[in-house]
Amino acid sequence: MLVPRERQPGEARVAATPETVKRLAARGLRFVVEAGAGEAAGFVDHDYQAAGAQVLESGSEALQQVWSRADAVLCVQAPAAEQLALMKQGGVLAGLLAPYGARQLVDQLVQGGVSALTLELLPRISRAQSMDVLSSQANIAGYKAVLLASAALDRYVPMLMTAAGTIQAARALILGAGVAGLQALATARRLGAVVYVSDVRPAAKEQVESLGGRFIDPPEQEKPAEVGGYAKQASESFLAAQRQQLADQLALADMVICTAQVPGRPAPRLISEDMLDGMRPGSVVVDLAVASGGNCAGTVPGETVIRKGVQLIGADQLPSSVPNHASALYARNLATLLEQLLPGDGSEASFVLDTEDPIVDGCLLTHGGQCRHRVVVYGEDA
């Protein structure tokens, strides 16, 4: 098992921690960790060595040899092409591989005979909850988004009673009541904000209210039904009424957290330029969907844009800004998945990629020299 150092700009997480190294070593797996792999997340080389891993220096011949011999490579983001070219045929690559439209990466994995497990495609079933990397990382993003908004806001978040008078609590608006949205709600409530949450799924109302939020009911003339947790296409009259409702809420908001994303598609544009015109100067918008196009007009990945006094924060790598806990959760999710791939009869540790298992079937992107999810990668050209 090889755990390389992440090299994507801004990526501070690591795919295995000393805790998970020790946990998987007990199942017969042997680890090699590239020197400094966990340093940005607070895990030093000595901790990995104490957990039973071998640590090899970056660029060393010994590490190059491990790349060509490793049965599995654990990563957060896909390694560079020159590193992947070293992997042996039949080797396993596991991580967040950004499979949607990743033709060049998948072509290389297919040509190299690499079996790639992409964690974005894990099925949303009860048995896979403890492996759900997207949820654990979205939880962190929702938490950090509120902290960013609070730090940038031009006023207090909680209500305060002072000798100079009472300061009213800030009003937060959260768009989307998924994992990130619900964590943003919980965090904003802990800070003392009054929180409103917008979501087209009526089923989200109970979750929002259980966390102390105020659910914004969709316009009365029509409530779009849902299939598989996603809203059906709504009529134009409903969408127009929803836009007006959102514009009214934005005009009252001090901070807005945008969390709406659709896997493999551009993020829905929820906040237009006209809506921004109605917001109070000094208010803040944090767009968690900025990397896939953004929910808010004018947001830029990794940048803060000031638009007529409104701060637009393009928050594209928030989990990596909390690297210690983000890595700990990510590594536990990944370790649980790997344990599912090990034989349960106590035999020598080797991964069993059973495509009859819905978990393996869902996330096994390439195997045996073929791409198994061509529509995800190649779209209509598949």
N, C-alpha and C positions, 0 to 999 in steps of 0.2 A: 504494500500500500504506500503510495507516494502522496505527500501533501506539499505542493509547491507554494512558493510565495506569490501572492497575487500581484499582477503587474499593470492592471488597468488603472488609469489615473483616477485618484480619489477613492479607490477601493482599499479599505483598511481592515476588512474582515478576513477570517481564515476558516477553512473548511473543517478543521478538526482541532479540538482543544486537548490539553493534557487529560482532562476528564474523560473525553470520548476515546482517546487513544488507549487509556488504561482499560476502559470498558470493553472495547473491541479486541484488545490484546488478550483478554480473558477468554475470548472465543477463538483464539488461535491465529489471529491476524498479526502480522508484523509490519511496523511502520517505519518509513523513512521520511523525515521532515526536512525541507530546505531551511537552512539557517536564516533566521529572521522572519520566518513565515508568519509567526503570531505576534511579533513585537509590536506592531501598530495597534493590536487589540489587547495588549497587556499580558501576553503569554510569552515568556522568554524561553530561549532554547533549553536552559537547564531544567525547566518544568517538564518539557517534552522528554528529555533524557530520563528524568526521574520516573516518568510514566511508562518507560520501556521503549521509547522510540530512538532510532539512530538519527542524528542530525548531521547533514552534509552541507558543506559550503557551496554557495551559488557559483556556478561556472566551473566547478571541479569536474574532473574526468569521472570520478566515482558517481557524482550525481547524474551525469549524462548516461552512464551505464544503467542506473536505476530507472531512468525514463524508458529505456528500451526493454527492461526486464519486468517492470511492475505489472502485477495482475490488475491493479486498479489505481486510478489517479483521482483524488478528491479535490474539487476546486469550488470556488464561489462563482467566478465568471470563467468563461472558456479560456484556456491557455492560448498562447500565441501559436500561429501555424507551424513555426519551426520546432516548437516543443511537441506539438501533436504528431508531427512527422516522425518523431522518435518512438512513439508508442508501438508496442508489438500487436500483431494481429490477434484478435480475441481479447485484448485488454479492455477493461471497463473504465469509462470516464463518467463521473457523476458530479452534477452541479447545476447551476442556473445558466443554461446554455443559450438563452434567448432564441428559441427555435423558429419563431414566426418570421418567415422570409430569409432565414439564415442559409442560403443556398451554398455559398462558398464553404462555410464550416461543415455543413452536412456532406457535401461532395467529398471533402477531404476525409471525413470520418468513414464514409462508405468505402472509399478507395483504400484506406488503411485497415479496413476490417475491424474497426473499433466498435464496441457495444456501448452506446451512449445513453445514459439515463438523465433526462432533462427534468428537473424538479418542477418546472412550470406546468407540466402536463400530468402531474399526479392527480388521480381521480378524487373528486370530493365525496368520498364514502367514509363511513364511520371508522372503518379499520385503518384508514390512512390519515386520520386526524393528527396522530402523534408524529407524522412525517411531513406535515403541511408547512413547508418552508414559506410559502407565500403569505400565509396567515401570520406566522410568527414575526416575519419582517414587516408586514403591514401594521401590526400592532405597534411596533417601535416607531414607524413612520407617523402614525396618528398621534402618538405621544409627543414626539419631537416637534411636529408641525405646530402644535399649540404653544409650546415653549418659544419657538421662533416668533410666532405671531405676537405673543405676550411681550417679548423683549423689544419688538419693533413698535408696538403700540404706543400712542402718545398719551395714554391715560392708565390709571390703575385698572386691574382686572376685578378684584373683589369690591364689594360695597364697604365703605369705611365711614365711620362716624367720628368726626374730629371737632375740636373746638372752633374750627373755622367753618363748620357745616358738614353736611353729609355728602359723600361721594357715591354716586350710583354705580352699581356693578356694570361691567362691560357686557355688551351683548354679542354673543358668538353665533355664527351661522355655519352649519356644517352641511355640505352637499354630498349626500350618499351615506347610508347607514350600514356599510359593510364592516369588515374588521377594523380598517383604519378609521373609518368614521365613528364607530362606537368607542374606540379608544380615545379619539380626539374629544368626543363628548365627555367621557369619564374624566379626562385630564382637565378640560376646561371647567368642569363642575368643581373639581378639587381646588382649582385656583380661585373659584368664587364667581365665575361668569354665569350669566343667564344664557342658556344654550337652546337654540332652535335647530331642528334637523329636518332637512328636506329629502324625501325619497319617494319614488313613484310606487314602491311596493307597500301595499297596506299592511302586510305582515310585519314590516319593520317597526310599526308604531309601538307595539308592546315592548320590544327591546329598548327602544329609545326612552320610553317613559319609565322603564325599570331602572334606568341609569340617571334619572332625574332630568332628562331633556324634555323639551316641548316639541311634539311632532307636528309638522306642517302638513295637514291633510291635502292631498291633491285636489284640484278644482272639482266642484261637485257635479258638473254636467257629465263627467265620465271618469271612471277610475280604471286605468288600463290593467287588464289581467296579466298574470305572469306565467311563464313556462320555464321550469328548471331554475327558478330563482332569478330570471331576467324578465324585464317588462316586455310585453308585446308592443308592436308598433302602434302608436296612438294616432288618433285623428288630428288633423291640422287645427281644428277648433280647440281641442284639448291642449295641444302644444302651445297655442297662442295664449290661452288662459294661464297656463303654467308659467310662461315667460313673464307675463304681467305680474303674477303672484310673486315670482322670484325677484323681479325688479323692485317691488314694494319692500320685500324683506331685506334686500341689499342696501336700500336707502337707510335702513334703521341699524344696520350691523356695524360693529366696531372691528371685528375680525371675522374672516371667512376662511374656512378650510375646505378645499376642493379635493374630493377623493374618488370621483366616478371614473372607472376605467373598464374597458372591455377587452379581454384577452385577444391579441392578434389583430386588433382594429384600432384606428385612431380614437383617442379619447373624445367623448361627446363635448361639444362646445356649449357650455351652460351659461357663461357670463359674456355678454357682448360688449362692444365699445359703448353703446348707448346705456347699458346697465351700469357700467363703470362711471359714466358721467353723473349718475344719480347718487353715487356713494359719497360719504363724508370725507373731506380731506383729513388725513391723519389716520384713516382706517387702513387695515392690512388684509391682503389676500395671499394665502399660501396655497400654491397649486401643486398637489402631489402627482398629478397626471401630466406634468409638463413634458416629460421625456417622450410621451406618445402623442404629442400635439397640444395637450393642455385643455383643461376645462374652462380656462379664463383667457380672454383675448389679451394679447400683449405680454404674456409671461415668457421668460427665456430660461432654459435650463441652467441652473447654477448661478443665476444672477438675480439681483433685486432691481426692479425698474420702478422709478417714481413717475406716476402718471397723474397729473393734476392733483398732486398731494396724496394720492393713494399709493401705498407700497405694494407692488406685485412681486412676490417671492417665488421664484421657480425652484422648488425643492425636489431635486431629482435623485439625490443619493442619501436620504435621511437615515436609513438603517446603518449605513457605513459611518455616520457621524456619531453613533453610539456603538463603537465596534466591539467592546468587551461583551456586553450582553447580547448584541446581535450575533456575534460569533458563537457564543455559548448556546443560544437557541438553535441557530442554524446547524451547528455540529450535532446537537442532540437529535434534531429532525433527521439528518443524514445518517446518523448512527442507527437509528431505529429502522430506516429503510434497508440499510446494509444487513442488519440482523435478520430481516425477513428473507434475504437472499441466501443466507447460510443454511446448510443442511441441519436438520434438527436431530440427527441420529448420533451426534458426537463424533462423526468422522472428520477427517482432515478438512480444514477450512478451505472452501472454494465456493465461489458464487454460483448459484443455480438460477438462471434466467428463464423462469417458467412463464411462457407467454399465455398460459391458461389462467394465470393469476391476474385479476383485473388491475392490481397495482402495477405489476411489471408491464402488462400489456399497455397500460395507459401512458407510462412515462419512458418506455424503451424506444428511443427515437431511431437509432440505427443498430442493426444486428445482422451478423452473417453477410456483410457486404451489401445490405439493402437499407433503404430508408423506409421505416414502418409507418410514418405519418406524413405522407407526401403532401396532402392538402395543407397541412400546417406550414410546411416549408416552402412548397412551390405554388401554393394557391390554386388558381384556376388552370395553371399550366400542368398540374399533376396528372 
